[in-house]
């Protein structure tokens, strides 16, 4: 059965909607440049609403140890999701914090997928996300999708999740097409950047559960 992470949650109402409709993971973004960024205090407030069966994921872009320490303490994170990190940096983070680690691999071409191999023995899961333009301020959350055909016959070196451009209308096709065991959505369930929509969250999770 495919499970789903709703990422970039920042209000009690949308967090509650994600939990109520069956999200397996909820994501809090700790990246000030993002419209989905939450402060440590806000993260603590939200994390207190999350039941034990739902995993709390902190999302970071090449973070310093101090940010990780504060985020883990404030939100009682169970997973660290890292963007734009080297294998060496990811290994150092894993050694220091000992928390489940996901690493995002940005994909535009088949060759990009090979970046996943560098994280064997370091990451617990690879998150395949669409590669953003070089000029983009954000590494994700822009609604971009990569060609799912690139995953055909690719031998995944680790457990993995599919991200990038997913929404309530295409997530069922994405799962059928790729066999993803976990799907991750952010902008695809928003009414505008950074503003989650409860109805879209419900529709997305319903589409995943129907498979």
N, C-alpha and C positions, 0 to 999 in steps of 0.2 A: 504494500500500500504506500502510495506517495504521500509525503507530509509536506507542510508548507510553513515558511517563515514570512511573517509580515514585518518589514523593516522600516526604520525611520519613524517609529511611533513617538508621539510627543504630547498626547492628551489622554486623560483618564477614559473618556468616552470611546475613543478609537482603540485604545488598548483593550478595554473591556469587550469591544466588538470582536477583535481578533481572537481573544480567548474564548468568548462565547460561541463563536462559529467554528472553532476547532483548530486554530493554529498550533503547531507543535513547538514553534520557536517565535519569540518576539525580539525585534532588534532595536537597540538604542544607539543613535549615532553620536559619537564624540569627535566632532570635526567642525570647528567654528565656521569654516567657509560654507558649510552645507545649510540649506534652509531647514533641514531636519535635525540640526544640532540640538542637544539637550545639555543643560548644565548638570553638575553633579547633584545638586539639590533636587532638581526636577527628576533626574534619573532615580534617585532614592524614593521619591514620592510614587513614581510609576512602578518601580520594582516591587514595592510593598503590596501592590495589587495582584501580582502574578502568582498563581498557584504553583505548587511544587511540580506538577506534571508538565508544565510548560517551561522550556529552557529560555534563559535570558542571555541574549547575545549582545556584546558590545562591539560596535563597528568603528574601526580606527584607520587612519591613513598615516603610515610611517610614524607611529607614535613614540614619544619618549617614555621612559619607565615611570616617571612621575605621574603622567596622565593615566597610564594603565593602573597604577596603584590606586589612585583616587577613584577611578571609574569602577574598578573591581570592588573596592570598599563601599562605595555609595550604592551600587546597584546589585551587589551580590551576584556578579556575573558568573555564568556557567560556561560560557564560550567566548573566546576572543576571535573576532573576524578581522583579518589584517589585509589592507590594500597597500600596494606599492612598497612591499618589503622584500629584501633579499633573503635567500635561504639562510644565510648566516645570522641575520638579524632575527628572523623568525625562530631559529634554533635558540638564540640567546633569550628571547622572550619565553619560549617554552621551558627552558631550564630554570629561569628565575621564578615564573609564576605557577607552573605546573597545572595549567588549566587547558581544557580542550581548545585546540587551535584550528581555525579555518583560514586558508589563504586564498585570496582572489587571484585568478589568472585571467588577464584581459585578453579577449579573443577577437581577432579580425580575420586571420588566416589559419590554415591547418597547422602551420608551423608553430603558431602561438600556443597550441595545445601542449606541445612538448615541454613548455615551461613547467608543467605540473610535475614532471619527473624529478626536478631539482628539489622538491619538497618532501620526497619520500623519507620517512624517518623523522620528519619534523612536524608536518601538519597531520591532523586527523581527517581533514576533509578539504577538498579543493572546490572553490566556488568559481565556475566558469561564467564570466561576465563579459558583456560587450565592451570592446576597447573604445574609449572615448577619443575625440580628436586631441592632438598634441596641445592645442591651445586651450582646451577645456579646463575650467577651474576645479572641476570635480571628477573623481575617478569612476563614478557610477551615479545611479539615480537620475539618469537623464532620459530614460525611456528608450534607449538604443538596444537593438537586438542584433545578434550575430547569426550567421547562417547555420542553422541546426544541422544541415547536411555535413558540416565539418566533423561532427561527432560520429558519423557512420564508421563503424569498424575500428574506431580508436580504442586502444587498450588502456583503460584508465588505471593509473598506478595506485590510486587511492580512492576512498569513498568520495563522492562528489555531489554537487548541487548545481542546478541550472538557474541562472539569473540573466537579467538584461532584456528589457522590452516586454516582459510578461504582463498580461492583464486578464480580466475575467473572460474575454472573448477568445483568447488564444492559448490559455494555459492547458486546456485539455489536449489540444493538438500537440503542444510542446511535449507533454508527458508521453503521449502515444508515440510521437516521432523519435524521442531520444531515450525513453526509458528512465528518465530522471527519478531518483528515489526521494529527492527533496527539491522543491522549487522555492525561489526567493523573489519577493515582489516589494517594490517601494513606490515609484512614481505611477505604476499601473493601477494603483488603488487610491489615487489622489484626484481632487477636484482642481487643484493648482499646486505648484511646487511647494512641498512642505506641509500641505493640508490634506490629511487623510480623510477619506469619505467612508462612512460606516456601511452604506449600501454596497459600495464597490468591494470593500473588504469581505462582506458577507457573500457576494456573488462569486468572488474569486475562490474563497474557501469551499463554497458549495460545488463549484466546478471541479475542484480537486477531489473532493470527497465522493463525487458521483462516479469516478472511474473504478 
